[in-house]
Amino acid sequence: MTEPRRALYAHLAADNEVKAIVGDRIYQGRVPAGATKPLILIQPPISRVPQRDLGGVAYKRTRIQVTAMADTQKQAEATAKAVIDAVEGFSGMMAGQLQVLLASVDNDRQIDQDGVNEIHHHVDITITYKEV
């Protein structure tokens, strides 16, 4: 079974709207120095919690923060919207790798990064999935 963040990476990389805005500038963990913006950064999981029923673990739930980084508010908002549109309400096989029961956007917020002249738009995503 693949990690949810890896499936999310592949899912976003294959999405036409995301590709139109950021191309292949989707990173995990950290952004390389001098990277062109706008771009997407997939953070390590915030939480990974098994959900139990009487038979044991019924499914798992992982929360991941995705950050759209851009030079302008307009770029940051367009990038965040593309991420939200790609994942909100998704169910099925994510990137052919993960059996997703439901992907939902829990929160999104924009932060102006003082001193670096960047806009960061954080999107919190919860992926509920079954291990197969």
MDAnalysis code that builds the backbone (N, CA, C; Angstrom):
import MDAnalysis as mda
import numpy as np

u = mda.Universe.empty(396, n_residues=132, atom_resindex=np.repeat(np.arange(132), 3), trajectory=True)
u.add_TopologyAttr("name", ["N", "CA", "C"] * 132)
u.add_TopologyAttr("resid", np.arange(1, 133))
u.add_TopologyAttr("resname", ["MET", "THR", "GLU", "PRO", "ARG", "ARG", "ALA", "LEU", "TYR", "ALA", "HIS", "LEU", "ALA", "ALA", "ASP", "ASN", "GLU", "VAL", "LYS", "ALA", "ILE", "VAL", "GLY", "ASP", "ARG", "ILE", "TYR", "GLN", "GLY", "ARG", "VAL", "PRO", "ALA", "GLY", "ALA", "THR", "LYS", "PRO", "LEU", "ILE", "LEU", "ILE", "GLN", "PRO", "PRO", "ILE", "SER", "ARG", "VAL", "PRO", "GLN", "ARG", "ASP", "LEU", "GLY", "GLY", "VAL", "ALA", "TYR", "LYS", "ARG", "THR", "ARG", "ILE", "GLN", "VAL", "THR", "ALA", "MET", "ALA", "ASP", "THR", "GLN", "LYS", "GLN", "ALA", "GLU", "ALA", "THR", "ALA", "LYS", "ALA", "VAL", "ILE", "ASP", "ALA", "VAL", "GLU", "GLY", "PHE", "SER", "GLY", "MET", "MET", "ALA", "GLY", "GLN", "LEU", "GLN", "VAL", "LEU", "LEU", "ALA", "SER", "VAL", "ASP", "ASN", "ASP", "ARG", "GLN", "ILE", "ASP", "GLN", "ASP", "GLY", "VAL", "ASN", "GLU", "ILE", "HIS", "HIS", "HIS", "VAL", "ASP", "ILE", "THR", "ILE", "THR", "TYR", "LYS", "GLU", "VAL"])
u.atoms.positions = np.array([
    [0.844, -1.185, 0.000],
    [0.000, 0.000, 0.000],
    [0.885, 1.243, 0.000],
    [0.455, 2.213, -0.726],
    [1.222, 3.448, -0.801],
    [0.802, 4.426, 0.295],
    [1.674, 5.326, 0.622],
    [1.366, 6.382, 1.586],
    [0.372, 7.367, 0.971],
    [-0.580, 7.873, 1.748],
    [-1.538, 8.839, 1.219],
    [-0.879, 10.075, 0.591],
    [0.216, 10.571, 1.173],
    [0.859, 11.757, 0.588],
    [1.437, 11.466, -0.790],
    [1.906, 10.235, -0.999],
    [2.430, 9.863, -2.322],
    [1.302, 9.748, -3.342],
    [0.178, 9.168, -2.920],
    [-0.984, 9.079, -3.807],
    [-1.512, 10.472, -4.124],
    [-1.530, 11.352, -3.110],
    [-1.970, 12.727, -3.333],
    [-1.047, 13.440, -4.318],
    [0.242, 13.244, -4.176],
    [1.218, 13.829, -5.103],
    [0.918, 13.398, -6.544],
    [0.763, 12.090, -6.746],
    [0.483, 11.572, -8.093],
    [-0.854, 12.089, -8.612],
    [-1.840, 12.184, -7.720],
    [-3.174, 12.681, -8.102],
    [-3.094, 14.135, -8.566],
    [-2.405, 14.971, -7.808],
    [-2.277, 16.387, -8.186],
    [-1.439, 16.543, -9.452],
    [-0.386, 15.755, -9.579],
    [0.483, 15.839, -10.763],
    [-0.258, 15.448, -12.040],
    [-1.284, 14.616, -11.924],
    [-2.053, 14.177, -13.094],
    [-3.251, 15.070, -13.398],
    [-3.578, 15.979, -12.497],
    [-4.757, 16.836, -12.676],
    [-4.463, 17.952, -13.679],
    [-5.311, 18.085, -14.702],
    [-5.065, 19.067, -15.766],
    [-5.068, 20.506, -15.272],
    [-5.975, 20.850, -14.362],
    [-6.041, 22.220, -13.845],
    [-4.790, 22.554, -13.032],
    [-4.356, 21.615, -12.218],
    [-3.135, 21.816, -11.429],
    [-1.945, 21.968, -12.361],
    [-1.831, 21.069, -13.353],
    [-0.707, 21.129, -14.312],
    [-0.685, 22.447, -15.070],
    [-1.862, 22.974, -15.409],
    [-1.924, 24.231, -16.158],
    [-1.357, 25.397, -15.341],
    [-1.456, 25.309, -14.027],
    [-0.996, 26.411, -13.177],
    [0.450, 26.231, -12.720],
    [0.811, 25.022, -12.258],
    [2.149, 24.834, -11.681],
    [3.064, 23.934, -12.511],
    [2.557, 23.350, -13.568],
    [3.388, 22.428, -14.343],
    [3.799, 21.250, -13.484],
    [5.096, 20.984, -13.415],
    [5.592, 19.871, -12.594],
    [6.178, 20.355, -11.263],
    [5.855, 21.577, -10.879],
    [6.410, 22.161, -9.649],
    [5.564, 21.766, -8.429],
    [5.562, 20.465, -8.142],
    [4.893, 19.912, -6.963],
    [5.982, 19.206, -6.170],
    [6.153, 19.620, -4.937],
    [7.244, 19.105, -4.117],
    [6.698, 18.475, -2.842],
    [7.497, 17.590, -2.253],
    [7.144, 16.973, -0.974],
    [8.212, 17.328, 0.056],
    [7.771, 17.774, 1.227],
    [8.695, 18.026, 2.323],
    [9.378, 19.370, 2.312],
    [10.040, 19.714, 1.228],
    [10.707, 21.017, 1.123],
    [10.838, 21.430, -0.333],
    [10.962, 22.732, -0.515],
    [11.067, 23.303, -1.857],
    [12.543, 23.565, -2.147],
    [13.033, 23.188, -3.328],
    [14.423, 23.470, -3.656],
    [14.678, 24.985, -3.725],
    [15.865, 25.397, -3.351],
    [16.230, 26.812, -3.414],
    [16.081, 27.318, -4.846],
    [15.495, 28.498, -4.982],
    [15.345, 29.127, -6.289],
    [14.224, 28.574, -7.147],
    [13.359, 27.749, -6.584],
    [12.262, 27.162, -7.372],
    [11.335, 28.261, -7.893],
    [10.870, 28.081, -9.114],
    [9.938, 29.011, -9.748],
    [8.559, 28.860, -9.127],
    [7.863, 29.967, -8.960],
    [6.501, 29.979, -8.414],
    [5.534, 30.366, -9.512],
    [4.280, 29.996, -9.410],
    [3.655, 29.291, -8.299],
    [4.067, 27.821, -8.262],
    [3.945, 27.253, -7.054],
    [4.287, 25.857, -6.848],
    [3.429, 25.299, -5.721],
    [3.484, 23.986, -5.578],
    [2.736, 23.299, -4.526],
    [3.728, 22.514, -3.679],
    [3.561, 22.621, -2.363],
    [4.366, 21.859, -1.415],
    [3.437, 20.964, -0.602],
    [3.673, 19.654, -0.658],
    [2.915, 18.705, 0.146],
    [3.733, 18.440, 1.400],
    [3.166, 18.836, 2.539],
    [3.845, 18.677, 3.820],
    [3.742, 17.231, 4.299],
    [4.622, 16.810, 5.225],
    [4.439, 15.486, 5.841],
    [3.078, 15.425, 6.530],
    [2.519, 14.231, 6.701],
    [1.193, 14.124, 7.331],
    [1.137, 14.799, 8.698],
    [0.016, 15.482, 8.949],
    [-0.220, 16.096, 10.247],
    [-0.664, 15.028, 11.235],
    [-1.495, 14.107, 10.776],
    [-1.941, 13.001, 11.622],
    [-2.286, 11.804, 10.749],
    [-2.227, 10.632, 11.383],
    [-2.591, 9.384, 10.706],
    [-3.248, 8.520, 11.765],
    [-4.560, 8.412, 11.722],
    [-5.311, 7.797, 12.805],
    [-6.153, 6.639, 12.273],
    [-5.986, 5.436, 12.858],
    [-6.869, 4.335, 12.477],
    [-8.247, 4.524, 13.104],
    [-9.277, 4.219, 12.360],
    [-10.652, 4.280, 12.850],
    [-11.130, 2.854, 13.050],
    [-11.536, 2.536, 14.262],
    [-11.872, 1.162, 14.615],
    [-13.382, 0.926, 14.654],
    [-13.732, -0.325, 14.380],
    [-15.083, -0.809, 14.657],
    [-14.917, -2.122, 15.424],
    [-15.963, -2.869, 15.619],
    [-15.865, -4.092, 16.429],
    [-14.942, -5.140, 15.820],
    [-14.731, -5.086, 14.529],
    [-13.878, -6.054, 13.851],
    [-12.421, -5.642, 13.768],
    [-12.048, -4.486, 14.311],
    [-10.668, -4.004, 14.235],
    [-10.622, -2.671, 13.514],
    [-9.550, -2.443, 12.769],
    [-9.395, -1.186, 12.035],
    [-10.269, -1.242, 10.785],
    [-11.245, -0.355, 10.713],
    [-12.168, -0.324, 9.580],
    [-11.581, 0.475, 8.422],
    [-10.926, 1.575, 8.748],
    [-10.303, 2.437, 7.746],
    [-9.335, 3.353, 8.462],
    [-8.579, 4.109, 7.681],
    [-7.626, 5.060, 8.258],
    [-7.943, 6.452, 7.756],
    [-7.527, 7.416, 8.544],
    [-7.758, 8.817, 8.185],
    [-6.429, 9.566, 8.343],
    [-6.007, 10.222, 7.278],
    [-4.772, 10.991, 7.304],
    [-5.075, 12.443, 6.951],
    [-4.475, 13.355, 7.707],
    [-4.617, 14.790, 7.431],
    [-3.284, 15.304, 6.901],
    [-3.352, 15.981, 5.765],
    [-2.164, 16.484, 5.081],
    [-2.374, 17.957, 4.747],
    [-1.333, 18.745, 4.954],
    [-1.404, 20.153, 4.557],
    [-0.666, 20.327, 3.234],
    [-1.338, 20.973, 2.300],
    [-0.751, 21.316, 1.010],
    [-0.638, 22.837, 0.975],
    [0.536, 23.332, 0.610],
    [0.752, 24.772, 0.573],
    [0.990, 25.224, -0.856],
    [0.169, 26.170, -1.299],
    [0.388, 26.829, -2.589],
    [1.264, 28.047, -2.311],
    [2.399, 28.121, -2.963],
    [3.315, 29.244, -2.765],
    [3.379, 30.033, -4.071],
    [3.238, 31.368, -3.944],
    [3.220, 32.208, -5.141],
    [3.750, 33.600, -4.814],
    [4.040, 34.336, -5.863],
    [4.507, 35.711, -5.696],
    [3.356, 36.689, -5.510],
    [2.159, 36.314, -6.000],
    [1.013, 37.211, -5.895],
    [-0.171, 36.485, -5.264],
    [-1.081, 37.264, -4.708],
    [-2.282, 36.692, -4.112],
    [-3.117, 35.981, -5.168],
    [-3.215, 36.569, -6.344],
    [-4.004, 35.966, -7.422],
    [-3.464, 34.580, -7.792],
    [-2.133, 34.447, -7.903],
    [-1.532, 33.143, -8.226],
    [-1.763, 32.136, -7.104],
    [-1.599, 32.590, -5.863],
    [-1.786, 31.694, -4.718],
    [-3.223, 31.191, -4.660],
    [-4.180, 32.084, -4.871],
    [-5.586, 31.693, -4.832],
    [-5.936, 30.737, -5.961],
    [-5.411, 30.986, -7.163],
    [-5.688, 30.097, -8.297],
    [-5.096, 28.711, -8.059],
    [-3.895, 28.672, -7.493],
    [-3.247, 27.392, -7.212],
    [-4.009, 26.629, -6.136],
    [-4.381, 27.312, -5.057],
    [-5.141, 26.667, -3.979],
    [-6.479, 26.166, -4.492],
    [-7.149, 26.951, -5.328],
    [-8.440, 26.532, -5.892],
    [-8.274, 25.266, -6.731],
    [-7.197, 25.186, -7.505],
    [-6.953, 23.992, -8.318],
    [-6.755, 22.761, -7.435],
    [-6.031, 22.923, -6.329],
    [-5.837, 21.814, -5.389],
    [-7.180, 21.400, -4.789],
    [-7.950, 22.378, -4.332],
    [-9.255, 22.086, -3.726],
    [-10.163, 21.381, -4.727],
    [-10.230, 21.892, -5.945],
    [-11.080, 21.283, -6.974],
    [-10.653, 19.851, -7.293],
    [-9.347, 19.582, -7.211],
    [-8.831, 18.253, -7.549],
    [-9.147, 17.213, -6.479],
    [-9.298, 17.647, -5.213],
    [-9.456, 16.657, -4.149],
    [-10.802, 16.661, -3.435],
    [-11.462, 17.789, -3.336],
    [-12.698, 17.876, -2.552],
    [-13.753, 16.899, -3.075],
    [-14.178, 15.996, -2.194],
    [-15.221, 15.030, -2.536],
    [-14.737, 13.826, -3.314],
    [-13.437, 13.714, -3.555],
    [-12.915, 12.594, -4.336],
    [-13.107, 11.282, -3.577],
    [-13.513, 10.238, -4.303],
    [-13.527, 8.881, -3.775],
    [-13.177, 7.936, -4.918],
    [-12.600, 6.816, -4.578],
    [-12.161, 5.853, -5.585],
    [-10.667, 5.639, -5.471],
    [-10.068, 5.086, -6.507],
    [-8.624, 4.841, -6.489],
    [-7.896, 6.148, -6.799],
    [-7.139, 6.638, -5.840],
    [-6.370, 7.868, -6.035],
    [-5.058, 7.504, -6.712],
    [-4.901, 8.003, -7.931],
    [-3.704, 7.755, -8.738],
    [-3.433, 6.258, -8.915],
    [-4.500, 5.450, -8.872],
    [-4.350, 4.013, -9.041],
    [-3.593, 3.341, -7.909],
    [-3.436, 4.047, -6.768],
    [-2.573, 3.545, -5.711],
    [-3.245, 3.406, -4.350],
    [-4.298, 4.172, -4.091],
    [-4.864, 4.216, -2.749],
    [-6.387, 4.195, -2.833],
    [-7.023, 3.262, -2.103],
    [-8.483, 3.166, -2.091],
    [-9.048, 4.229, -1.152],
    [-9.479, 5.344, -1.736],
    [-9.970, 6.480, -0.966],
    [-11.479, 6.377, -0.809],
    [-11.924, 6.403, 0.447],
    [-13.354, 6.439, 0.729],
    [-13.874, 7.855, 0.544],
    [-13.086, 8.836, 1.015],
    [-13.450, 10.240, 0.837],
    [-12.243, 11.128, 1.096],
    [-12.010, 12.072, 0.206],
    [-11.019, 13.132, 0.414],
    [-11.803, 14.424, 0.583],
    [-11.488, 15.160, 1.635],
    [-12.219, 16.402, 1.873],
    [-11.261, 17.503, 2.315],
    [-11.612, 18.724, 1.967],
    [-10.845, 19.893, 2.375],
    [-11.454, 20.400, 3.669],
    [-10.636, 20.444, 4.710],
    [-11.108, 20.847, 6.029],
    [-10.935, 22.338, 6.278],
    [-9.934, 22.927, 5.652],
    [-9.603, 24.313, 5.949],
    [-8.710, 24.855, 4.839],
    [-8.833, 26.137, 4.571],
    [-7.831, 26.791, 3.729],
    [-7.664, 28.217, 4.234],
    [-6.426, 28.656, 4.236],
    [-6.133, 29.996, 4.736],
    [-4.890, 30.530, 4.036],
    [-4.863, 31.823, 3.884],
    [-3.775, 32.483, 3.174],
    [-2.937, 33.301, 4.144],
    [-1.618, 33.233, 3.963],
    [-0.689, 33.967, 4.815],
    [0.294, 34.706, 3.932],
    [0.439, 36.001, 4.190],
    [1.444, 36.809, 3.499],
    [2.749, 36.643, 4.253],
    [3.768, 36.134, 3.597],
    [5.049, 35.905, 4.249],
    [5.878, 37.197, 4.226],
    [5.837, 37.934, 5.315],
    [6.606, 39.177, 5.413],
    [8.097, 38.897, 5.259],
    [8.770, 39.799, 4.596],
    [10.211, 39.693, 4.450],
    [10.680, 38.812, 3.314],
    [9.804, 37.950, 2.778],
    [10.200, 37.104, 1.648],
    [9.354, 37.378, 0.411],
    [8.394, 38.283, 0.553],
    [7.569, 38.698, -0.579],
    [6.911, 37.505, -1.273],
    [6.288, 36.634, -0.461],
    [5.594, 35.457, -0.960],
    [4.239, 35.344, -0.299],
    [3.323, 34.731, -1.005],
    [2.025, 34.398, -0.445],
    [1.983, 32.878, -0.285],
    [1.590, 32.412, 0.896],
    [1.394, 30.987, 1.141],
    [-0.084, 30.769, 1.408],
    [-0.676, 29.840, 0.681],
    [-2.085, 29.497, 0.871],
    [-2.119, 28.037, 1.291],
    [-2.453, 27.796, 2.555],
    [-2.471, 26.443, 3.111],
    [-3.846, 25.808, 2.909],
    [-3.840, 24.556, 2.457],
    [-5.063, 23.778, 2.271],
    [-4.907, 22.497, 3.078],
    [-5.777, 22.300, 4.067],
    [-5.749, 21.087, 4.886],
    [-6.706, 20.061, 4.302],
    [-6.178, 18.882, 4.009],
    [-6.937, 17.821, 3.355],
    [-6.975, 16.594, 4.259],
    [-8.158, 16.021, 4.431],
    [-8.284, 14.749, 5.143],
    [-8.624, 13.676, 4.120],
    [-7.828, 12.617, 4.134],
    [-8.049, 11.484, 3.237],
    [-8.437, 10.281, 4.100],
    [-9.660, 9.794, 3.897],
    [-10.134, 8.588, 4.570],
    [-9.994, 7.443, 3.572],
    [-9.282, 6.374, 3.982],
    [-8.947, 5.331, 3.030],
    [-8.915, 3.960, 3.699],
    [-8.957, 2.932, 2.846],
    [-8.834, 1.541, 3.293],
    [-7.531, 0.990, 2.748],
    [-6.896, 0.186, 3.564],
    [-5.707, -0.517, 3.067],
    [-6.172, -1.737, 2.306],
    [-5.624, -1.922, 1.118],
    [-5.995, -3.081, 0.309],
    [-4.811, -3.964, 0.053],
])
